[in-house]
Amino acid sequence: METKEFWDELNRALELLPAEQREVFVAHELNEVSFKEMSEQTGLSINTLLARKRYAVLKLREHFEDWLNH
């Protein structure tokens, strides 16, 4: 799989996520913002942020499994 192809598909998949999940995933995985820092910035609990990321990861995993099998 080519890197550009992967990043293009990741961007498409991220757009399909609810904004709350996308923001947490991007902040943590791509911008390396800690959950503690996000919690302090947003006022949301770390558990809420963790749950949002978990749902994002599950949806992204499903998206890429489908993508790779087509």
PDB file of N, CA, C, O and CB in Angstrom:
ATOM      1  N   MET A   1       0.852  -1.171   0.000  1.00  0.00           N
ATOM      2  CA  MET A   1       0.000   0.000   0.000  1.00  0.00           C
ATOM      3  C   MET A   1       0.899   1.236   0.000  1.00  0.00           C
ATOM      4  O   MET A   1       1.843   1.339   0.784  1.00  0.00           O
ATOM      5  CB  MET A   1      -0.970  -0.003   1.227  1.00  0.00           C
ATOM      6  N   GLU A   2       0.590   2.151  -0.879  1.00  0.00           N
ATOM      7  CA  GLU A   2       1.370   3.383  -0.962  1.00  0.00           C
ATOM      8  C   GLU A   2       0.989   4.326   0.170  1.00  0.00           C
ATOM      9  O   GLU A   2      -0.169   4.374   0.585  1.00  0.00           O
ATOM     10  CB  GLU A   2       1.163   4.069  -2.323  1.00  0.00           C
ATOM     11  N   THR A   3       1.944   5.056   0.654  1.00  0.00           N
ATOM     12  CA  THR A   3       1.726   5.966   1.773  1.00  0.00           C
ATOM     13  C   THR A   3       0.686   7.027   1.449  1.00  0.00           C
ATOM     14  O   THR A   3      -0.210   7.276   2.255  1.00  0.00           O
ATOM     15  CB  THR A   3       3.028   6.629   2.167  1.00  0.00           C
ATOM     16  N   LYS A   4       0.788   7.657   0.284  1.00  0.00           N
ATOM     17  CA  LYS A   4      -0.174   8.696  -0.086  1.00  0.00           C
ATOM     18  C   LYS A   4      -1.585   8.114  -0.144  1.00  0.00           C
ATOM     19  O   LYS A   4      -2.544   8.740   0.309  1.00  0.00           O
ATOM     20  CB  LYS A   4       0.202   9.328  -1.446  1.00  0.00           C
ATOM     21  N   GLU A   5      -1.698   6.930  -0.698  1.00  0.00           N
ATOM     22  CA  GLU A   5      -3.004   6.272  -0.786  1.00  0.00           C
ATOM     23  C   GLU A   5      -3.583   6.039   0.608  1.00  0.00           C
ATOM     24  O   GLU A   5      -4.770   6.266   0.840  1.00  0.00           O
ATOM     25  CB  GLU A   5      -2.888   4.933  -1.545  1.00  0.00           C
ATOM     26  N   PHE A   6      -2.744   5.589   1.525  1.00  0.00           N
ATOM     27  CA  PHE A   6      -3.204   5.375   2.903  1.00  0.00           C
ATOM     28  C   PHE A   6      -3.671   6.679   3.538  1.00  0.00           C
ATOM     29  O   PHE A   6      -4.754   6.728   4.123  1.00  0.00           O
ATOM     30  CB  PHE A   6      -2.086   4.752   3.751  1.00  0.00           C
ATOM     31  N   TRP A   7      -2.864   7.743   3.431  1.00  0.00           N
ATOM     32  CA  TRP A   7      -3.215   9.020   4.066  1.00  0.00           C
ATOM     33  C   TRP A   7      -4.468   9.621   3.455  1.00  0.00           C
ATOM     34  O   TRP A   7      -5.284  10.214   4.160  1.00  0.00           O
ATOM     35  CB  TRP A   7      -2.059  10.009   3.947  1.00  0.00           C
ATOM     36  N   ASP A   8      -4.623   9.470   2.149  1.00  0.00           N
ATOM     37  CA  ASP A   8      -5.854   9.942   1.500  1.00  0.00           C
ATOM     38  C   ASP A   8      -7.061   9.199   2.054  1.00  0.00           C
ATOM     39  O   ASP A   8      -8.094   9.802   2.347  1.00  0.00           O
ATOM     40  CB  ASP A   8      -5.772   9.758  -0.033  1.00  0.00           C
ATOM     41  N   GLU A   9      -6.922   7.898   2.194  1.00  0.00           N
ATOM     42  CA  GLU A   9      -8.037   7.105   2.710  1.00  0.00           C
ATOM     43  C   GLU A   9      -8.290   7.401   4.180  1.00  0.00           C
ATOM     44  O   GLU A   9      -9.442   7.440   4.612  1.00  0.00           O
ATOM     45  CB  GLU A   9      -7.765   5.616   2.518  1.00  0.00           C
ATOM     46  N   LEU A  10      -7.237   7.608   4.948  1.00  0.00           N
ATOM     47  CA  LEU A  10      -7.422   7.966   6.354  1.00  0.00           C
ATOM     48  C   LEU A  10      -8.193   9.280   6.463  1.00  0.00           C
ATOM     49  O   LEU A  10      -9.109   9.395   7.277  1.00  0.00           O
ATOM     50  CB  LEU A  10      -6.057   8.079   7.073  1.00  0.00           C
ATOM     51  N   ASN A  11      -7.833  10.252   5.662  1.00  0.00           N
ATOM     52  CA  ASN A  11      -8.557  11.525   5.687  1.00  0.00           C
ATOM     53  C   ASN A  11     -10.027  11.346   5.332  1.00  0.00           C
ATOM     54  O   ASN A  11     -10.896  11.967   5.944  1.00  0.00           O
ATOM     55  CB  ASN A  11      -7.913  12.517   4.726  1.00  0.00           C
ATOM     56  N   ARG A  12     -10.309  10.495   4.340  1.00  0.00           N
ATOM     57  CA  ARG A  12     -11.707  10.213   3.986  1.00  0.00           C
ATOM     58  C   ARG A  12     -12.423   9.537   5.148  1.00  0.00           C
ATOM     59  O   ARG A  12     -13.554   9.894   5.477  1.00  0.00           O
ATOM     60  CB  ARG A  12     -11.783   9.324   2.723  1.00  0.00           C
ATOM     61  N   ALA A  13     -11.767   8.563   5.766  1.00  0.00           N
ATOM     62  CA  ALA A  13     -12.378   7.834   6.879  1.00  0.00           C
ATOM     63  C   ALA A  13     -12.617   8.753   8.075  1.00  0.00           C
ATOM     64  O   ALA A  13     -13.647   8.650   8.741  1.00  0.00           O
ATOM     65  CB  ALA A  13     -11.492   6.654   7.293  1.00  0.00           C
ATOM     66  N   LEU A  14     -11.676   9.643   8.346  1.00  0.00           N
ATOM     67  CA  LEU A  14     -11.844  10.570   9.469  1.00  0.00           C
ATOM     68  C   LEU A  14     -13.044  11.475   9.256  1.00  0.00           C
ATOM     69  O   LEU A  14     -13.739  11.812  10.214  1.00  0.00           O
ATOM     70  CB  LEU A  14     -10.582  11.414   9.662  1.00  0.00           C
ATOM     71  N   GLU A  15     -13.297  11.871   8.031  1.00  0.00           N
ATOM     72  CA  GLU A  15     -14.444  12.732   7.732  1.00  0.00           C
ATOM     73  C   GLU A  15     -15.774  12.031   8.005  1.00  0.00           C
ATOM     74  O   GLU A  15     -16.793  12.688   8.219  1.00  0.00           O
ATOM     75  CB  GLU A  15     -14.392  13.187   6.279  1.00  0.00           C
ATOM     76  N   LEU A  16     -15.762  10.713   7.998  1.00  0.00           N
ATOM     77  CA  LEU A  16     -16.982   9.946   8.250  1.00  0.00           C
ATOM     78  C   LEU A  16     -17.301   9.837   9.741  1.00  0.00           C
ATOM     79  O   LEU A  16     -18.430   9.518  10.114  1.00  0.00           O
ATOM     80  CB  LEU A  16     -16.851   8.557   7.653  1.00  0.00           C
ATOM     81  N   LEU A  17     -16.317  10.098  10.584  1.00  0.00           N
ATOM     82  CA  LEU A  17     -16.528   9.999  12.031  1.00  0.00           C
ATOM     83  C   LEU A  17     -17.292  11.207  12.550  1.00  0.00           C
ATOM     84  O   LEU A  17     -17.211  12.293  11.976  1.00  0.00           O
ATOM     85  CB  LEU A  17     -15.186   9.871  12.765  1.00  0.00           C
ATOM     86  N   PRO A  18     -18.039  11.018  13.644  1.00  0.00           N
ATOM     87  CA  PRO A  18     -18.614  12.186  14.317  1.00  0.00           C
ATOM     88  C   PRO A  18     -17.478  13.117  14.752  1.00  0.00           C
ATOM     89  O   PRO A  18     -16.390  12.658  15.099  1.00  0.00           O
ATOM     90  CB  PRO A  18     -19.486  11.754  15.551  1.00  0.00           C
ATOM     91  N   ALA A  19     -17.737  14.410  14.731  1.00  0.00           N
ATOM     92  CA  ALA A  19     -16.704  15.406  15.025  1.00  0.00           C
ATOM     93  C   ALA A  19     -16.007  15.149  16.359  1.00  0.00           C
ATOM     94  O   ALA A  19     -14.789  15.294  16.458  1.00  0.00           O
ATOM     95  CB  ALA A  19     -17.311  16.795  15.030  1.00  0.00           C
ATOM     96  N   GLU A  20     -16.771  14.767  17.386  1.00  0.00           N
ATOM     97  CA  GLU A  20     -16.184  14.558  18.711  1.00  0.00           C
ATOM     98  C   GLU A  20     -15.156  13.438  18.695  1.00  0.00           C
ATOM     99  O   GLU A  20     -14.102  13.544  19.323  1.00  0.00           O
ATOM    100  CB  GLU A  20     -17.273  14.245  19.729  1.00  0.00           C
ATOM    101  N   GLN A  21     -15.466  12.361  17.974  1.00  0.00           N
ATOM    102  CA  GLN A  21     -14.533  11.242  17.884  1.00  0.00           C
ATOM    103  C   GLN A  21     -13.321  11.620  17.042  1.00  0.00           C
ATOM    104  O   GLN A  21     -12.185  11.323  17.410  1.00  0.00           O
ATOM    105  CB  GLN A  21     -15.226  10.008  17.294  1.00  0.00           C
ATOM    106  N   ARG A  22     -13.565  12.270  15.919  1.00  0.00           N
ATOM    107  CA  ARG A  22     -12.481  12.679  15.025  1.00  0.00           C
ATOM    108  C   ARG A  22     -11.498  13.592  15.748  1.00  0.00           C
ATOM    109  O   ARG A  22     -10.285  13.410  15.641  1.00  0.00           O
ATOM    110  CB  ARG A  22     -13.043  13.386  13.784  1.00  0.00           C
ATOM    111  N   GLU A  23     -12.019  14.577  16.485  1.00  0.00           N
ATOM    112  CA  GLU A  23     -11.153  15.540  17.166  1.00  0.00           C
ATOM    113  C   GLU A  23     -10.248  14.862  18.189  1.00  0.00           C
ATOM    114  O   GLU A  23      -9.064  15.183  18.279  1.00  0.00           O
ATOM    115  CB  GLU A  23     -11.992  16.611  17.850  1.00  0.00           C
ATOM    116  N   VAL A  24     -10.796  13.932  18.954  1.00  0.00           N
ATOM    117  CA  VAL A  24      -9.988  13.228  19.962  1.00  0.00           C
ATOM    118  C   VAL A  24      -8.952  12.338  19.283  1.00  0.00           C
ATOM    119  O   VAL A  24      -7.791  12.315  19.693  1.00  0.00           O
ATOM    120  CB  VAL A  24     -10.890  12.382  20.896  1.00  0.00           C
ATOM    121  N   PHE A  25      -9.358  11.612  18.257  1.00  0.00           N
ATOM    122  CA  PHE A  25      -8.427  10.724  17.565  1.00  0.00           C
ATOM    123  C   PHE A  25      -7.275  11.523  16.960  1.00  0.00           C
ATOM    124  O   PHE A  25      -6.109  11.172  17.147  1.00  0.00           O
ATOM    125  CB  PHE A  25      -9.157   9.925  16.470  1.00  0.00           C
ATOM    126  N   VAL A  26      -7.594  12.585  16.243  1.00  0.00           N
ATOM    127  CA  VAL A  26      -6.563  13.400  15.592  1.00  0.00           C
ATOM    128  C   VAL A  26      -5.642  14.027  16.632  1.00  0.00           C
ATOM    129  O   VAL A  26      -4.422  14.013  16.470  1.00  0.00           O
ATOM    130  CB  VAL A  26      -7.205  14.497  14.719  1.00  0.00           C
ATOM    131  N   ALA A  27      -6.215  14.572  17.688  1.00  0.00           N
ATOM    132  CA  ALA A  27      -5.392  15.209  18.722  1.00  0.00           C
ATOM    133  C   ALA A  27      -4.425  14.209  19.339  1.00  0.00           C
ATOM    134  O   ALA A  27      -3.242  14.502  19.511  1.00  0.00           O
ATOM    135  CB  ALA A  27      -6.279  15.825  19.816  1.00  0.00           C
ATOM    136  N   HIS A  28      -4.932  13.029  19.671  1.00  0.00           N
ATOM    137  CA  HIS A  28      -4.090  12.050  20.371  1.00  0.00           C
ATOM    138  C   HIS A  28      -3.112  11.344  19.438  1.00  0.00           C
ATOM    139  O   HIS A  28      -1.919  11.266  19.732  1.00  0.00           O
ATOM    140  CB  HIS A  28      -4.962  11.019  21.061  1.00  0.00           C
ATOM    141  N   GLU A  29      -3.604  10.838  18.328  1.00  0.00           N
ATOM    142  CA  GLU A  29      -2.766  10.020  17.454  1.00  0.00           C
ATOM    143  C   GLU A  29      -1.883  10.833  16.511  1.00  0.00           C
ATOM    144  O   GLU A  29      -0.731  10.468  16.275  1.00  0.00           O
ATOM    145  CB  GLU A  29      -3.632   9.105  16.649  1.00  0.00           C
ATOM    146  N   LEU A  30      -2.402  11.914  15.981  1.00  0.00           N
ATOM    147  CA  LEU A  30      -1.645  12.652  14.976  1.00  0.00           C
ATOM    148  C   LEU A  30      -0.903  13.854  15.561  1.00  0.00           C
ATOM    149  O   LEU A  30       0.184  14.202  15.099  1.00  0.00           O
ATOM    150  CB  LEU A  30      -2.571  13.114  13.878  1.00  0.00           C
ATOM    151  N   ASN A  31      -1.490  14.483  16.571  1.00  0.00           N
ATOM    152  CA  ASN A  31      -0.870  15.670  17.162  1.00  0.00           C
ATOM    153  C   ASN A  31      -0.214  15.395  18.512  1.00  0.00           C
ATOM    154  O   ASN A  31       0.359  16.294  19.128  1.00  0.00           O
ATOM    155  CB  ASN A  31      -1.901  16.754  17.322  1.00  0.00           C
ATOM    156  N   GLU A  32      -0.303  14.139  18.965  1.00  0.00           N
ATOM    157  CA  GLU A  32       0.350  13.674  20.195  1.00  0.00           C
ATOM    158  C   GLU A  32      -0.022  14.497  21.432  1.00  0.00           C
ATOM    159  O   GLU A  32       0.822  14.772  22.285  1.00  0.00           O
ATOM    160  CB  GLU A  32       1.847  13.701  20.013  1.00  0.00           C
ATOM    161  N   VAL A  33      -1.296  14.883  21.513  1.00  0.00           N
ATOM    162  CA  VAL A  33      -1.805  15.583  22.690  1.00  0.00           C
ATOM    163  C   VAL A  33      -2.250  14.521  23.692  1.00  0.00           C
ATOM    164  O   VAL A  33      -2.969  13.589  23.331  1.00  0.00           O
ATOM    165  CB  VAL A  33      -2.991  16.562  22.321  1.00  0.00           C
ATOM    166  N   SER A  34      -1.829  14.657  24.939  1.00  0.00           N
ATOM    167  CA  SER A  34      -2.196  13.665  25.956  1.00  0.00           C
ATOM    168  C   SER A  34      -3.667  13.818  26.334  1.00  0.00           C
ATOM    169  O   SER A  34      -4.267  14.876  26.142  1.00  0.00           O
ATOM    170  CB  SER A  34      -1.299  13.810  27.212  1.00  0.00           C
ATOM    171  N   PHE A  35      -4.229  12.747  26.871  1.00  0.00           N
ATOM    172  CA  PHE A  35      -5.611  12.813  27.343  1.00  0.00           C
ATOM    173  C   PHE A  35      -5.741  13.803  28.492  1.00  0.00           C
ATOM    174  O   PHE A  35      -6.752  14.496  28.609  1.00  0.00           O
ATOM    175  CB  PHE A  35      -6.098  11.425  27.782  1.00  0.00           C
ATOM    176  N   LYS A  36      -4.735  13.867  29.325  1.00  0.00           N
ATOM    177  CA  LYS A  36      -4.764  14.825  30.435  1.00  0.00           C
ATOM    178  C   LYS A  36      -4.842  16.255  29.900  1.00  0.00           C
ATOM    179  O   LYS A  36      -5.644  17.062  30.370  1.00  0.00           O
ATOM    180  CB  LYS A  36      -3.515  14.655  31.337  1.00  0.00           C
ATOM    181  N   GLU A  37      -4.008  16.551  28.925  1.00  0.00           N
ATOM    182  CA  GLU A  37      -4.003  17.888  28.339  1.00  0.00           C
ATOM    183  C   GLU A  37      -5.340  18.196  27.651  1.00  0.00           C
ATOM    184  O   GLU A  37      -5.880  19.294  27.793  1.00  0.00           O
ATOM    185  CB  GLU A  37      -2.845  18.023  27.337  1.00  0.00           C
ATOM    186  N   MET A  38      -5.865  17.223  26.908  1.00  0.00           N
ATOM    187  CA  MET A  38      -7.169  17.424  26.265  1.00  0.00           C
ATOM    188  C   MET A  38      -8.252  17.666  27.303  1.00  0.00           C
ATOM    189  O   MET A  38      -9.127  18.512  27.118  1.00  0.00           O
ATOM    190  CB  MET A  38      -7.536  16.212  25.395  1.00  0.00           C
ATOM    191  N   SER A  39      -8.186  16.917  28.395  1.00  0.00           N
ATOM    192  CA  SER A  39      -9.174  17.064  29.456  1.00  0.00           C
ATOM    193  C   SER A  39      -9.121  18.466  30.050  1.00  0.00           C
ATOM    194  O   SER A  39     -10.155  19.089  30.290  1.00  0.00           O
ATOM    195  CB  SER A  39      -8.949  16.015  30.550  1.00  0.00           C
ATOM    196  N   GLU A  40      -7.916  18.951  30.283  1.00  0.00           N
ATOM    197  CA  GLU A  40      -7.753  20.296  30.836  1.00  0.00           C
ATOM    198  C   GLU A  40      -8.245  21.362  29.854  1.00  0.00           C
ATOM    199  O   GLU A  40      -8.825  22.366  30.269  1.00  0.00           O
ATOM    200  CB  GLU A  40      -6.280  20.549  31.194  1.00  0.00           C
ATOM    201  N   GLN A  41      -8.020  21.153  28.574  1.00  0.00           N
ATOM    202  CA  GLN A  41      -8.413  22.130  27.555  1.00  0.00           C
ATOM    203  C   GLN A  41      -9.919  22.153  27.324  1.00  0.00           C
ATOM    204  O   GLN A  41     -10.504  23.210  27.091  1.00  0.00           O
ATOM    205  CB  GLN A  41      -7.704  21.831  26.248  1.00  0.00           C
ATOM    206  N   THR A  42     -10.543  20.977  27.391  1.00  0.00           N
ATOM    207  CA  THR A  42     -11.958  20.876  27.025  1.00  0.00           C
ATOM    208  C   THR A  42     -12.904  20.853  28.216  1.00  0.00           C
ATOM    209  O   THR A  42     -14.086  21.171  28.081  1.00  0.00           O
ATOM    210  CB  THR A  42     -12.176  19.648  26.209  1.00  0.00           C
ATOM    211  N   GLY A  43     -12.388  20.479  29.381  1.00  0.00           N
ATOM    212  CA  GLY A  43     -13.256  20.309  30.536  1.00  0.00           C
ATOM    213  C   GLY A  43     -13.960  18.961  30.566  1.00  0.00           C
ATOM    214  O   GLY A  43     -14.773  18.702  31.454  1.00  0.00           O
ATOM    215  N   LEU A  44     -13.651  18.100  29.596  1.00  0.00           N
ATOM    216  CA  LEU A  44     -14.230  16.762  29.554  1.00  0.00           C
ATOM    217  C   LEU A  44     -13.369  15.808  30.371  1.00  0.00           C
ATOM    218  O   LEU A  44     -12.161  16.002  30.507  1.00  0.00           O
ATOM    219  CB  LEU A  44     -14.364  16.264  28.095  1.00  0.00           C
ATOM    220  N   SER A  45     -14.006  14.780  30.911  1.00  0.00           N
ATOM    221  CA  SER A  45     -13.241  13.804  31.693  1.00  0.00           C
ATOM    222  C   SER A  45     -12.358  12.968  30.773  1.00  0.00           C
ATOM    223  O   SER A  45     -12.640  12.810  29.586  1.00  0.00           O
ATOM    224  CB  SER A  45     -14.190  12.889  32.505  1.00  0.00           C
ATOM    225  N   ILE A  46     -11.299  12.447  31.343  1.00  0.00           N
ATOM    226  CA  ILE A  46     -10.406  11.565  30.575  1.00  0.00           C
ATOM    227  C   ILE A  46     -11.178  10.345  30.097  1.00  0.00           C
ATOM    228  O   ILE A  46     -10.955   9.875  28.981  1.00  0.00           O
ATOM    229  CB  ILE A  46      -9.182  11.131  31.430  1.00  0.00           C
ATOM    230  N   ASN A  47     -12.082   9.822  30.922  1.00  0.00           N
ATOM    231  CA  ASN A  47     -12.865   8.652  30.510  1.00  0.00           C
ATOM    232  C   ASN A  47     -13.732   8.951  29.291  1.00  0.00           C
ATOM    233  O   ASN A  47     -13.875   8.099  28.415  1.00  0.00           O
ATOM    234  CB  ASN A  47     -13.743   8.174  31.663  1.00  0.00           C
ATOM    235  N   THR A  48     -14.306  10.136  29.224  1.00  0.00           N
ATOM    236  CA  THR A  48     -15.099  10.523  28.053  1.00  0.00           C
ATOM    237  C   THR A  48     -14.224  10.578  26.816  1.00  0.00           C
ATOM    238  O   THR A  48     -14.608  10.087  25.754  1.00  0.00           O
ATOM    239  CB  THR A  48     -15.780  11.882  28.278  1.00  0.00           C
ATOM    240  N   LEU A  49     -13.059  11.170  26.949  1.00  0.00           N
ATOM    241  CA  LEU A  49     -12.137  11.259  25.826  1.00  0.00           C
ATOM    242  C   LEU A  49     -11.666   9.879  25.386  1.00  0.00           C
ATOM    243  O   LEU A  49     -11.571   9.605  24.190  1.00  0.00           O
ATOM    244  CB  LEU A  49     -10.941  12.128  26.192  1.00  0.00           C
ATOM    245  N   LEU A  50     -11.374   9.016  26.344  1.00  0.00           N
ATOM    246  CA  LEU A  50     -10.965   7.647  26.019  1.00  0.00           C
ATOM    247  C   LEU A  50     -12.070   6.909  25.271  1.00  0.00           C
ATOM    248  O   LEU A  50     -11.796   6.198  24.304  1.00  0.00           O
ATOM    249  CB  LEU A  50     -10.591   6.880  27.296  1.00  0.00           C
ATOM    250  N   ALA A  51     -13.302   7.072  25.706  1.00  0.00           N
ATOM    251  CA  ALA A  51     -14.430   6.410  25.048  1.00  0.00           C
ATOM    252  C   ALA A  51     -14.580   6.917  23.618  1.00  0.00           C
ATOM    253  O   ALA A  51     -14.817   6.129  22.702  1.00  0.00           O
ATOM    254  CB  ALA A  51     -15.736   6.643  25.838  1.00  0.00           C
ATOM    255  N   ARG A  52     -14.445   8.205  23.423  1.00  0.00           N
ATOM    256  CA  ARG A  52     -14.567   8.771  22.076  1.00  0.00           C
ATOM    257  C   ARG A  52     -13.484   8.226  21.160  1.00  0.00           C
ATOM    258  O   ARG A  52     -13.745   7.908  20.000  1.00  0.00           O
ATOM    259  CB  ARG A  52     -14.491  10.302  22.123  1.00  0.00           C
ATOM    260  N   LYS A  53     -12.269   8.120  21.682  1.00  0.00           N
ATOM    261  CA  LYS A  53     -11.191   7.581  20.861  1.00  0.00           C
ATOM    262  C   LYS A  53     -11.436   6.105  20.568  1.00  0.00           C
ATOM    263  O   LYS A  53     -11.185   5.640  19.457  1.00  0.00           O
ATOM    264  CB  LYS A  53      -9.832   7.771  21.557  1.00  0.00           C
ATOM    265  N   ARG A  54     -11.921   5.377  21.554  1.00  0.00           N
ATOM    266  CA  ARG A  54     -12.188   3.949  21.359  1.00  0.00           C
ATOM    267  C   ARG A  54     -13.191   3.735  20.235  1.00  0.00           C
ATOM    268  O   ARG A  54     -12.986   2.876  19.377  1.00  0.00           O
ATOM    269  CB  ARG A  54     -12.707   3.313  22.657  1.00  0.00           C
ATOM    270  N   TYR A  55     -14.278   4.510  20.231  1.00  0.00           N
ATOM    271  CA  TYR A  55     -15.273   4.377  19.175  1.00  0.00           C
ATOM    272  C   TYR A  55     -14.680   4.773  17.821  1.00  0.00           C
ATOM    273  O   TYR A  55     -14.992   4.154  16.804  1.00  0.00           O
ATOM    274  CB  TYR A  55     -16.509   5.238  19.492  1.00  0.00           C
ATOM    275  N   ALA A  56     -13.841   5.783  17.803  1.00  0.00           N
ATOM    276  CA  ALA A  56     -13.190   6.193  16.560  1.00  0.00           C
ATOM    277  C   ALA A  56     -12.308   5.070  16.026  1.00  0.00           C
ATOM    278  O   ALA A  56     -12.342   4.764  14.834  1.00  0.00           O
ATOM    279  CB  ALA A  56     -12.357   7.470  16.779  1.00  0.00           C
ATOM    280  N   VAL A  57     -11.525   4.464  16.897  1.00  0.00           N
ATOM    281  CA  VAL A  57     -10.625   3.381  16.486  1.00  0.00           C
ATOM    282  C   VAL A  57     -11.427   2.201  15.941  1.00  0.00           C
ATOM    283  O   VAL A  57     -11.056   1.614  14.925  1.00  0.00           O
ATOM    284  CB  VAL A  57      -9.740   2.925  17.673  1.00  0.00           C
ATOM    285  N   LEU A  58     -12.513   1.855  16.607  1.00  0.00           N
ATOM    286  CA  LEU A  58     -13.334   0.738  16.131  1.00  0.00           C
ATOM    287  C   LEU A  58     -13.907   1.028  14.747  1.00  0.00           C
ATOM    288  O   LEU A  58     -13.897   0.158  13.876  1.00  0.00           O
ATOM    289  CB  LEU A  58     -14.472   0.450  17.121  1.00  0.00           C
ATOM    290  N   LYS A  59     -14.402   2.235  14.542  1.00  0.00           N
ATOM    291  CA  LYS A  59     -14.964   2.599  13.236  1.00  0.00           C
ATOM    292  C   LYS A  59     -13.875   2.658  12.166  1.00  0.00           C
ATOM    293  O   LYS A  59     -14.090   2.221  11.035  1.00  0.00           O
ATOM    294  CB  LYS A  59     -15.690   3.952  13.323  1.00  0.00           C
ATOM    295  N   LEU A  60     -12.719   3.193  12.516  1.00  0.00           N
ATOM    296  CA  LEU A  60     -11.618   3.250  11.548  1.00  0.00           C
ATOM    297  C   LEU A  60     -11.122   1.853  11.193  1.00  0.00           C
ATOM    298  O   LEU A  60     -10.818   1.570  10.034  1.00  0.00           O
ATOM    299  CB  LEU A  60     -10.461   4.090  12.103  1.00  0.00           C
ATOM    300  N   ARG A  61     -11.043   0.996  12.181  1.00  0.00           N
ATOM    301  CA  ARG A  61     -10.618  -0.387  11.936  1.00  0.00           C
ATOM    302  C   ARG A  61     -11.580  -1.068  10.958  1.00  0.00           C
ATOM    303  O   ARG A  61     -11.157  -1.729  10.010  1.00  0.00           O
ATOM    304  CB  ARG A  61     -10.547  -1.184  13.269  1.00  0.00           C
ATOM    305  N   GLU A  62     -12.862  -0.896  11.204  1.00  0.00           N
ATOM    306  CA  GLU A  62     -13.873  -1.479  10.318  1.00  0.00           C
ATOM    307  C   GLU A  62     -13.765  -0.885   8.907  1.00  0.00           C
ATOM    308  O   GLU A  62     -13.844  -1.612   7.917  1.00  0.00           O
ATOM    309  CB  GLU A  62     -15.293  -1.243  10.890  1.00  0.00           C
ATOM    310  N   HIS A  63     -13.587   0.413   8.824  1.00  0.00           N
ATOM    311  CA  HIS A  63     -13.459   1.079   7.523  1.00  0.00           C
ATOM    312  C   HIS A  63     -12.274   0.515   6.744  1.00  0.00           C
ATOM    313  O   HIS A  63     -12.398   0.207   5.559  1.00  0.00           O
ATOM    314  CB  HIS A  63     -13.298   2.603   7.707  1.00  0.00           C
ATOM    315  N   PHE A  64     -11.129   0.379   7.406  1.00  0.00           N
ATOM    316  CA  PHE A  64      -9.934  -0.093   6.705  1.00  0.00           C
ATOM    317  C   PHE A  64      -9.996  -1.579   6.389  1.00  0.00           C
ATOM    318  O   PHE A  64      -9.411  -2.011   5.396  1.00  0.00           O
ATOM    319  CB  PHE A  64      -8.701   0.198   7.530  1.00  0.00           C
ATOM    320  N   GLU A  65     -10.676  -2.368   7.192  1.00  0.00           N
ATOM    321  CA  GLU A  65     -10.860  -3.776   6.845  1.00  0.00           C
ATOM    322  C   GLU A  65     -11.668  -3.887   5.562  1.00  0.00           C
ATOM    323  O   GLU A  65     -11.330  -4.674   4.677  1.00  0.00           O
ATOM    324  CB  GLU A  65     -11.558  -4.543   7.993  1.00  0.00           C
ATOM    325  N   ASP A  66     -12.744  -3.096   5.457  1.00  0.00           N
ATOM    326  CA  ASP A  66     -13.551  -3.086   4.235  1.00  0.00           C
ATOM    327  C   ASP A  66     -12.729  -2.582   3.055  1.00  0.00           C
ATOM    328  O   ASP A  66     -12.769  -3.161   1.970  1.00  0.00           O
ATOM    329  CB  ASP A  66     -14.805  -2.212   4.420  1.00  0.00           C
ATOM    330  N   TRP A  67     -11.986  -1.506   3.273  1.00  0.00           N
ATOM    331  CA  TRP A  67     -11.188  -0.904   2.206  1.00  0.00           C
ATOM    332  C   TRP A  67     -10.140  -1.874   1.671  1.00  0.00           C
ATOM    333  O   TRP A  67      -9.939  -1.973   0.460  1.00  0.00           O
ATOM    334  CB  TRP A  67     -10.511   0.365   2.709  1.00  0.00           C
ATOM    335  N   LEU A  68      -9.481  -2.580   2.566  1.00  0.00           N
ATOM    336  CA  LEU A  68      -8.423  -3.504   2.140  1.00  0.00           C
ATOM    337  C   LEU A  68      -8.983  -4.738   1.433  1.00  0.00           C
ATOM    338  O   LEU A  68      -8.291  -5.366   0.631  1.00  0.00           O
ATOM    339  CB  LEU A  68      -7.594  -3.936   3.343  1.00  0.00           C
ATOM    340  N   ASN A  69     -10.212  -5.078   1.725  1.00  0.00           N
ATOM    341  CA  ASN A  69     -10.827  -6.265   1.123  1.00  0.00           C
ATOM    342  C   ASN A  69     -11.534  -5.980  -0.198  1.00  0.00           C
ATOM    343  O   ASN A  69     -12.103  -6.887  -0.808  1.00  0.00           O
ATOM    344  CB  ASN A  69     -11.806  -6.867   2.087  1.00  0.00           C
ATOM    345  N   HIS A  70     -11.502  -4.739  -0.637  1.00  0.00           N
ATOM    346  CA  HIS A  70     -12.152  -4.409  -1.918  1.00  0.00           C
ATOM    347  C   HIS A  70     -11.159  -4.176  -3.003  1.00  0.00           C
ATOM    348  O   HIS A  70     -11.542  -3.889  -4.138  1.00  0.00           O
ATOM    349  CB  HIS A  70     -13.023  -3.196  -1.779  1.00  0.00           C
TER     350      HIS A  70
END
